[in-house]
């Protein structure tokens, strides 16, 4: 449910909603971003930390020609996204990664560079994944700050609701994602390029695309604003698909969870997973650590997850 001027509109309806009335829609013009200079910048951003990879080196050997080929295809709108290479990694669980070709990943970086700043201004403050100046440590510090407030420095009851979204990347409804993109971006050619990347994968979003990180935040920003505008939850934060809410009232958290479960299913076609409501005094495993009233310790699996994220971000 999206809210504008006190009127509720379903995500599945036709209404356009501006959450930040003082902020304009994305007015970036396709011709302004599809330039050799921007592609070269996208390449330089992409290639950092990947220069030893065989496919990257092969692309770099004819860099100018390859970038001009991409530029020509983008200008005449004949660009077609290629197939993905699939491989499996295991950290705490099996994950299937889909790796696009180097030329496609340069296009991904071009899109990311173009749209990141626009959408980042529209996220809530307490969204912490894949954002400059945010991250896990900032999320943990904010969580501790919220606990201090709600518990009144550990003198009052304090409960934490946490859950995630089942198979989040694979479960993203790309029709809804495209509708959200359509509400924001005015230039038709830019939208079509974004749609090509979204449509390049059969089921949801691929683990392995830089653009998937951007699209997940855009998609779940709808949840964030529902929590803040409609449910009026002050002590809420999200890291990727991990959702956390703190309250002094356990029953209130149960009610909030039921509302969120319904919203996610009806409006975003997502299913909640691993729901826990626990007292901070009993300890709670969250954001890579196990938090207790006045201290926390690293979860055993955190180091393995860090290795996975390093591999994921290096693609």
C-alpha positions as CSV (number, residue, x, y, z in Angstrom):
1,X,0.0,0.0,0.0
2,X,1.5,3.3,-1.1
3,X,0.4,6.5,0.5
4,X,0.1,10.0,-1.1
5,X,-1.7,12.9,0.4
6,X,-3.5,10.6,2.8
7,X,-4.8,8.3,-0.1
8,X,-3.7,4.7,-0.1
9,X,-2.9,3.1,-3.4
10,X,-2.0,-0.5,-4.1
11,X,1.3,-1.2,-5.8
12,X,-0.7,-3.3,-8.2
13,X,-2.8,-0.3,-9.2
14,X,-2.0,2.5,-11.6
15,X,-1.2,5.3,-9.2
16,X,2.1,7.1,-9.1
17,X,3.4,8.0,-5.6
18,X,6.1,10.5,-4.7
19,X,7.3,9.8,-1.2
20,X,9.5,12.8,-1.1
21,X,7.3,15.6,-2.4
22,X,10.2,18.0,-2.6
23,X,12.3,15.6,-4.8
24,X,11.7,15.3,-8.5
25,X,11.5,12.2,-10.5
26,X,14.6,10.9,-12.3
27,X,15.0,13.3,-15.2
28,X,18.4,11.9,-16.5
29,X,18.4,11.8,-20.3
30,X,19.5,8.6,-22.1
31,X,21.8,10.5,-24.5
32,X,23.6,12.1,-21.6
33,X,24.7,8.8,-20.0
34,X,25.4,6.8,-23.2
35,X,28.8,8.3,-23.9
36,X,32.3,6.8,-24.3
37,X,33.4,8.8,-21.2
38,X,30.7,7.3,-19.0
39,X,31.5,3.8,-20.4
40,X,35.2,4.3,-19.7
41,X,34.3,5.4,-16.1
42,X,32.0,2.3,-15.7
43,X,34.9,0.1,-16.9
44,X,37.4,1.6,-14.5
45,X,34.9,1.1,-11.6
46,X,34.2,-2.4,-12.7
47,X,37.8,-3.6,-13.3
48,X,39.0,-2.6,-9.8
49,X,40.3,-5.8,-8.1
50,X,39.5,-8.0,-11.2
51,X,42.5,-7.4,-13.4
52,X,43.9,-10.9,-13.0
53,X,40.8,-12.6,-14.3
54,X,41.1,-14.1,-17.7
55,X,37.9,-12.8,-19.2
56,X,38.6,-9.3,-17.9
57,X,42.1,-9.4,-19.4
58,X,40.7,-10.5,-22.8
59,X,38.3,-7.6,-22.8
60,X,41.0,-5.2,-21.8
61,X,43.3,-6.2,-24.7
62,X,40.9,-4.5,-27.1
63,X,39.3,-2.1,-24.6
64,X,38.6,0.9,-26.9
65,X,37.1,-1.3,-29.6
66,X,34.9,-3.2,-27.1
67,X,33.7,0.0,-25.4
68,X,32.9,1.6,-28.8
69,X,31.0,-1.6,-29.8
70,X,28.9,-1.3,-26.6
71,X,28.4,2.4,-27.2
72,X,27.1,1.8,-30.8
73,X,24.7,-0.9,-29.6
74,X,23.4,1.4,-26.8
75,X,23.0,4.4,-29.0
76,X,21.0,2.5,-31.6
77,X,19.2,0.4,-28.9
78,X,20.3,-2.9,-30.4
79,X,22.1,-4.0,-27.2
80,X,21.1,-7.5,-26.1
81,X,22.1,-8.9,-22.7
82,X,24.0,-12.2,-22.9
83,X,23.7,-15.4,-21.0
84,X,24.9,-16.1,-17.5
85,X,27.6,-18.5,-16.3
86,X,26.3,-20.4,-13.3
87,X,28.4,-21.8,-10.5
88,X,27.9,-22.8,-6.9
89,X,29.6,-21.7,-3.7
90,X,29.1,-22.8,-0.1
91,X,29.5,-20.6,3.0
92,X,26.9,-21.5,5.6
93,X,24.7,-22.8,2.8
94,X,24.7,-23.5,-0.8
95,X,24.4,-20.5,-3.1
96,X,24.0,-20.4,-6.9
97,X,25.8,-17.5,-8.4
98,X,25.1,-16.2,-11.9
99,X,27.9,-14.3,-13.6
100,X,27.3,-12.1,-16.6
101,X,29.9,-11.5,-19.4
102,X,32.4,-8.6,-18.9
103,X,30.6,-6.5,-21.5
104,X,27.3,-6.9,-19.7
105,X,28.9,-6.1,-16.4
106,X,30.2,-2.9,-17.8
107,X,26.6,-2.0,-18.8
108,X,25.5,-3.0,-15.3
109,X,28.0,-0.6,-13.8
110,X,26.9,2.2,-16.2
111,X,23.3,1.7,-15.0
112,X,24.4,1.5,-11.4
113,X,26.5,4.7,-11.7
114,X,23.5,6.5,-13.3
115,X,20.8,5.5,-10.8
116,X,22.5,5.0,-7.5
117,X,22.5,8.7,-6.4
118,X,18.9,9.3,-7.4
119,X,17.5,6.3,-5.5
120,X,19.9,6.6,-2.5
121,X,18.3,10.0,-1.7
122,X,14.9,8.3,-1.6
123,X,15.8,5.5,0.8
124,X,15.0,5.8,4.5
125,X,18.0,6.5,6.8
126,X,17.9,3.0,8.4
127,X,18.5,1.0,5.2
128,X,22.1,-0.2,5.5
129,X,23.0,-2.7,2.8
130,X,25.0,-1.7,-0.4
131,X,25.0,2.0,0.4
132,X,28.0,4.3,0.6
133,X,28.6,5.2,4.2
134,X,26.4,2.5,5.6
135,X,27.2,-1.2,6.0
136,X,27.1,-3.9,8.8
137,X,29.0,-2.0,11.4
138,X,26.7,1.1,11.1
139,X,23.6,-1.2,11.3
140,X,24.9,-2.9,14.4
141,X,25.6,0.5,16.1
142,X,22.2,1.7,15.1
143,X,20.6,-1.4,16.5
144,X,22.5,-0.9,19.8
145,X,21.3,2.7,19.9
146,X,17.7,1.7,19.4
147,X,18.0,-0.9,22.2
148,X,19.4,1.7,24.5
149,X,16.4,4.0,23.8
150,X,13.7,1.3,24.1
151,X,15.2,-0.3,27.2
152,X,15.9,3.1,28.8
153,X,19.5,2.0,29.3
154,X,18.6,-1.6,30.2
155,X,16.1,-0.8,32.9
156,X,12.9,-1.6,31.0
157,X,11.7,-4.6,28.9
158,X,13.0,-4.6,25.4
159,X,12.0,-7.1,22.6
160,X,13.4,-7.5,19.1
161,X,11.5,-8.8,16.1
162,X,13.7,-10.1,13.4
163,X,12.9,-12.0,10.2
164,X,14.1,-12.3,6.6
165,X,12.6,-12.9,3.3
166,X,12.5,-16.4,1.8
167,X,14.7,-16.7,-1.3
168,X,14.6,-13.0,-1.7
169,X,16.5,-12.5,-4.9
170,X,14.8,-15.4,-6.7
171,X,11.3,-14.2,-5.4
172,X,11.4,-10.7,-6.7
173,X,8.4,-10.1,-9.0
174,X,10.0,-8.3,-11.9
175,X,6.7,-7.0,-13.1
176,X,6.3,-5.1,-9.9
177,X,10.0,-4.0,-10.0
178,X,9.5,-2.6,-13.5
179,X,6.4,-0.7,-12.3
180,X,8.4,0.9,-9.5
181,X,11.1,1.8,-12.0
182,X,8.5,3.3,-14.3
183,X,7.1,5.5,-11.5
184,X,10.6,7.0,-11.0
185,X,12.3,7.2,-14.4
186,X,10.9,9.5,-17.0
187,X,13.2,8.8,-20.0
188,X,11.8,5.9,-22.0
189,X,15.1,4.7,-23.5
190,X,16.7,4.6,-20.1
191,X,13.8,2.6,-18.7
192,X,14.1,0.2,-21.7
193,X,17.8,-0.4,-20.9
194,X,17.0,-1.1,-17.3
195,X,14.2,-3.4,-18.3
196,X,16.6,-5.4,-20.5
197,X,18.9,-6.1,-17.5
198,X,15.9,-7.0,-15.3
199,X,14.6,-9.3,-18.0
200,X,17.9,-11.0,-18.7
201,X,17.3,-13.5,-15.9
202,X,14.4,-16.0,-15.8
203,X,13.5,-16.1,-12.1
204,X,13.7,-12.9,-10.0
205,X,17.2,-11.3,-9.8
206,X,20.5,-13.1,-10.2
207,X,23.0,-13.4,-7.3
208,X,26.1,-11.9,-8.9
209,X,24.8,-8.8,-10.6
210,X,25.8,-5.4,-9.2
211,X,22.4,-4.1,-10.5
212,X,20.7,-6.8,-8.3
213,X,22.0,-5.0,-5.2
214,X,20.5,-1.8,-6.5
215,X,17.2,-3.4,-7.5
216,X,16.8,-5.2,-4.2
217,X,17.0,-1.8,-2.3
218,X,14.6,-0.2,-4.7
219,X,12.1,-3.0,-4.3
220,X,12.3,-3.3,-0.5
221,X,12.2,0.5,-0.2
222,X,8.5,0.0,-0.6
223,X,8.5,-2.1,2.6
224,X,10.6,0.5,4.4
225,X,8.2,3.3,3.7
226,X,5.2,1.2,4.6
227,X,6.8,0.5,8.0
228,X,7.7,4.2,8.5
229,X,4.7,6.0,7.1
230,X,1.8,3.5,7.7
231,X,2.9,1.5,10.8
232,X,4.9,4.4,12.3
233,X,7.7,2.2,13.6
234,X,10.5,4.4,14.9
235,X,12.9,1.7,15.8
236,X,13.2,-0.2,12.5
237,X,16.2,-1.0,10.3
238,X,16.9,-3.2,7.3
239,X,20.1,-4.8,6.1
240,X,19.4,-6.3,2.6
241,X,16.4,-8.7,3.4
242,X,17.1,-8.8,7.1
243,X,14.4,-6.8,8.9
244,X,14.7,-5.7,12.5
245,X,12.2,-3.9,14.8
246,X,12.6,-3.1,18.5
247,X,9.8,-2.4,21.0
248,X,9.1,-2.6,24.7
249,X,5.9,-4.5,23.9
250,X,6.1,-8.1,22.7
251,X,2.4,-8.2,21.6
252,X,2.9,-5.1,19.6
253,X,5.7,-6.8,17.6
254,X,3.4,-9.7,16.9
255,X,0.8,-7.4,15.5
256,X,3.5,-5.5,13.4
257,X,4.8,-8.8,12.1
258,X,1.3,-9.9,11.0
259,X,0.9,-6.6,9.2
260,X,4.2,-6.9,7.5
261,X,3.6,-10.5,6.5
262,X,0.4,-9.5,4.8
263,X,1.9,-6.4,3.1
264,X,4.8,-8.4,1.7
265,X,2.6,-11.1,0.4
266,X,-0.1,-8.9,-1.1
267,X,2.0,-6.0,-2.5
268,X,5.5,-7.4,-3.2
269,X,4.7,-11.1,-3.6
270,X,7.3,-12.1,-1.0
271,X,7.2,-14.6,1.9
272,X,8.7,-14.0,5.4
273,X,11.1,-16.5,6.8
274,X,12.9,-17.2,10.1
275,X,10.7,-15.0,12.3
276,X,12.0,-14.5,15.9
277,X,10.8,-12.3,18.8
278,X,13.2,-12.3,21.7
279,X,14.1,-10.3,24.7
280,X,17.5,-8.5,24.4
281,X,18.2,-9.8,27.9
282,X,18.1,-13.4,26.6
283,X,20.3,-12.6,23.6
284,X,19.5,-12.4,20.0
285,X,21.4,-13.5,16.9
286,X,21.3,-10.6,14.5
287,X,23.4,-8.7,11.9
288,X,26.3,-11.1,12.1
289,X,26.6,-11.0,15.9
290,X,24.8,-12.4,19.0
291,X,23.6,-9.4,21.0
292,X,23.0,-9.4,24.7
293,X,22.0,-6.5,27.0
294,X,25.4,-4.9,27.2
295,X,27.7,-6.8,25.0
296,X,27.8,-8.8,21.8
297,X,30.0,-11.5,20.2
298,X,30.6,-12.5,16.6
299,X,28.5,-15.3,15.2
300,X,30.6,-18.3,14.2
301,X,29.4,-18.1,10.6
302,X,30.2,-14.4,10.2
303,X,33.7,-15.0,8.9
304,X,32.4,-17.5,6.3
305,X,29.8,-15.0,5.2
306,X,32.4,-12.2,4.9
307,X,34.3,-14.5,2.5
308,X,31.2,-15.0,0.4
309,X,30.4,-11.3,0.3
310,X,34.0,-10.6,-0.8
311,X,33.6,-13.1,-3.6
312,X,30.1,-11.8,-4.5
313,X,31.3,-8.2,-4.7
314,X,34.4,-9.1,-6.8
315,X,32.2,-10.4,-9.6
